[in-house]
Amino acid sequence: MSTRKTVTRQKKSSILKNERKLIVFSLIAFLLFLFVSTSYGFSIFTPFFLILGAFALFLFLSKPQIFLFALIFVRMSLDYSSQYFTVSILERSFTFSELFGIAIAAVGIITLIRKGKELRKFQLLPAFLLILFWGTVSLTFSIESSSTLRDLLRIFDLFTFAFLAYVTISDRTDFKRLLESLFIAFIIPLGVGLYQYAAHIGFQDESSPIPRIFGTFAHPNVFSLALFAIFALAILYRTEFAETKWSRALTIVFLWVSGFAILLTLSRVAWIATAIFFLIIAVFRNRKLILPMILIPIFILALSGTLRERAIQSFDLNPDSSIAWRLTLWSDNIRKTFIDGREWYGYGLETFPSASEELRGIVLGSNDAHNDFVKFFIEGGYIGLASFIAYLGLLFFPLVRSYRNTPGKDVKTIFGVLIVLLIAIEFSALSDNVFRNTPLWIIFFAAAGGALGAFKTSSKRRLS
């Protein structure tokens, strides 16, 4: 016993010495890079990013799971802050988000090289291959090839998050840590959002009676749907993973805060997604939830005139309403697609804004699609729309198969929540830019990839 303790102490001492050496080396390297940067007129951020990149590479190679958690944390606070900082490299300026996207793509390539043997087992691979293949083909006729290339990079980044989660999350404990890392990643966005509400400095649009909070994200709708996904996963955590009084209490607090924040975004698409999520669970899992689902919204709307006014606007069909604006946007662009003879192949991946701006200009508001199915028809015609629908089917199939094949009730609950979450997300895609909501998909693909990696053995056991 004493020998074992001695060996353990020696290992700990060796680890501490290595960590001290790493810290000293990093500090010296940082100061050296800082001196070189200031001497040759580079940005002062250059040495910071070089050291940060070196540390990230070290973490990726030695602690890939922690690296994944760190990536999620950074990404959830990146949208708003990145617009204020740029880094010049080879006479070109990059925002933090652009550099992050390029770095994630590099991580994805390295992961494929290191974990290529696991790729054929990755159940979400066919979905990503299909959408990437169609997007790459659309480059040959894209009217905005730079936008198409950027979106292909973004899709590959989402694949990286999903595959990295798949290869680093190997059991129930790992999956629990993944969920906890997602919740921690939202502490800053939630804090910023609540500050925006308290200071009345949120996003203001014509249809909103008060400023809408958006946290660290680009838009309230982006924030709201990401919050909805986190809210759904927090319910899963409370049901299956909160085993102590402390964890249950913290989860309840997180649910209250995130639920309150969803209301403050004034995002009707997130409210509907939440309602659909609970409705499906109530019908298929716990019908006792049906009555609270009816009473709670009525109580909230009766209590808040602001929320009530926002909800009533959903049924307003006057020419200036958001519903009428969306219908006109869709019909104008669909008509243009047929007139241009592009109903079979469209204009190329992520070209809807360019095609719409060419037709409508910028005076009529945003030229984003606000409907993923219309978006893929305009960008890919019948072929693009069929590819998108097949892509969704290839996302659903592995989750449904894992749900049906696993014998454990707890694992069924995990995959069941992911299936319902995906259904609610795609219902939201009928009236919002869901496909472009990168934070939402990072949350979903990290959770889905992690679940498929953590519980693949239980599914295989049932199949055998």
Residue, then its C-alpha position, 0 to 999 in steps of 0.5 A: m500500500s505504501t509503495r502504491k502511495t509513493v508511486t502516486r505521489q511521484k506521478k503527481s509531482s512529475i505532472l506538477k513539474n511538467e505543468r510548471k515548465l509548460i507555464v514558464f515556457s508559454l510565458i517566455a514564448f508569449l513575451l518573445f512573440l509580443f516583442v517581435s510583433t511590436s517590433y515589426g508592426f503586427s497586431i498586438f493580438t497576434p502573439f496572444f492568438l499564437i500562444l492560445g493556438a499552441f495551447a489549444l493544440f496541446l489540449f486537443l492532443s492530450k485532453p480532447q474531451i476538455f478541448l471540446f468543452a472549451l470550444i463550445f464555451v468559447r463559441m457561445s460567447l463569440d458572435y457579439s464580441s467578434q464584431y469589435f475585434t479583427v486580426s490582420i493576417l497577410e494584409r487581410s482582416f479576419t474577425f474572431s468568428e472567421l478565425f474560429g471557423i477556420a480553426i475548427a475546420a483544421v481541428g476537423i481535418i486532424t480529427l479525421i486523420r487521427k480517428g478515421k477508423e471511427l468514421r465509418k461507425f459514425q451514424l450521422l456521417p451520411a447526412f453530412l456527406l449528402i449536404l456537403f456533396w450537394g453544396t459542393v456541386s452547387l458551387t458550379f452554378s452558384i451566383e455567389s460562390s464566396s457565400t457558398l464556400r463559407d457555408l460549406l466551411r460552416i457545415f464542415d465545422l458542425f460535422t467537426f463538433a458532432f464527430l469530435a463529440y462522438v469520439t470523445i464521449s464514451d459512456r454515461t458519465d462523459f455524456k453527463r459532463l457534456l450536458e454540464s459543459l453546455f449549461i456552463a457555456f450559457i452562463i455568460p450569454l444568459g448573464v449578458g441577456l439579463y443585463q440587456y433586459a435590466a438596462h433596456i438596451g436589447f434589440q429593438d424592432e418595429s414589431s416589438p413593444i420593448p427591447r428584445i434580449f439577444g445575449t452574446f448572439a447575433h439576433p434574438n431569434v438565434f439566442s432564443l432557439a439556442l436557449f430552447a435547445i439548452f432548456a430541453l437538454a436541462i429537462l433531460y438532465r433533471t430527469e436522468f442525471a441530477e442525482t443529488k439535491w444540489s444538482r437538482a436545485l441548480t438544474i431547477v434554477f437554470l431552467w427558471v432562468s433560461g425559461f425566463a430568458i426565452l420569454l424576454t427574447l420575445s421570439r415567437v418561433a422559440w415559444i412555439a418550439t417549446a410548446i411543440f416540445f412539451l406537447i409531443i412529450a405530453v401526448f406520448r410520455n406524460r399526459k398529465l402535462i397537457l393541463p399545465m401546458i394550457l394553463i401556464p401560457i394563459f397565466i403568463l399572457a394574462l400577467s404580461g401585457t407585453l407578451r400578450e401583445r407580442a402573441i396577438q401580433s402572430f395572428d395579424l394579417n395586415p400588409d405590414s405584419s411579419i406574416a404578410w412580409r414572410l409570405t410576400l418574400w417567399s412568393d416573390n422569390i419562388r416566382k423569380t426562380f421559375i422565371d429564371g428557369r432555375e426550378w431544378y437546380g436553384y442559385g447555389l447554397e447560401t445564395f437566397p439573400s443575394a437572389s432576393e436582394e437582386l429582386r427586392g432590394i434592401v428597402l423591404g427589410s431582411n433578405d434572409a429566407h425565414n423558411d428553410f424549405v423555401k430557402f433550399f428550393i430557391e438555392g437548389g430547386y427541386i433537387g436542393l429541396a429533395s436533398f434537404i429533406a433527405y438530409l433531415g431523414l438521415l439525421f432522424f434515422p440514427l436517433v430513431r434506430s438508437y431509441r428503438n434498439t436500446p433496452g434501457k429506459d434511461v437511454k430511450t429517454i435520452f434519444g427520445v428527447l433528442i428526437v423531439l428536440l429535432i422535430a421542434i427545431e424543424f417545425s421552427a424552420l417553417s418560419d425562421n432561418v434555422f439552418r443558419n443558426t450555428p449555435l443551435w446546431i452546435i448544441f444539437f450535434a454535440a448532444a447527438g454525437g455525444a449520445l451516439g458515442a456514449f450509448k452505442t454499446s447498448s444499441k449493439r447489444r440489442l441488435s445482437 
